[in-house]
Amino acid sequence: VSTMRCRVYALAYIGAFLGGWTTSLILKNMINQPRPEIAGWVGVDSFPSGHLVQATIIAGLVPLALAVLLGRRWPAYVVAPGLTLAVVATAMYRIHAGTHWLSDTVAGILIGSTFVLAAYWSLYHPQWHRRCHRCPWLTPISAARARPERSGAAGPPR
């Protein structure tokens, strides 16, 4: 539903998801860091934590989806701290379970955060929201800037 109201958000979410997933796979294949021996996992795909990349992207973009869905920005500020705690808890669990090193989880969070920041950056371009419907980033001032009057329209009275 949110993606119907803000196409910029829809593209930003898809871009963040695909970018995070691709970056994670490329780094896993380049670095080949073995997992901790505690978990009994066999493999060299520990760095970075793909779970944390995606958890960070979800935690960063779900508040934006709420803002788009409800047409107001304040719900994002209410939900974001809880989702941030969920990401930290996921990182702690992945380390405690022995599936990742601390460096894996930190790298996953940093990669995910990079794509979340890129998504936030994309939302603050008023001209990109021309076709949005009830989008919280399309303010009356930005709507006027994004939709310039057509030439030939009646001007101010003389």
Buried (B, 14 or more C-beta within 10 A) or exposed (E): EBBEBBBBBBBBBEBBBEBBBEBBEEBBEEBEBEBBEEEEBEEEBBBBBBBBBBBBBBBBBBBBBBBBBBEEBEBBEEBBEEBBEEBBEBBEEBBEEBBBBEEBBBBBBEBBBBBBEEBBEBBEEBEBBBEBEEBBBBEEEBBEEBBEEEEEEEEEEE
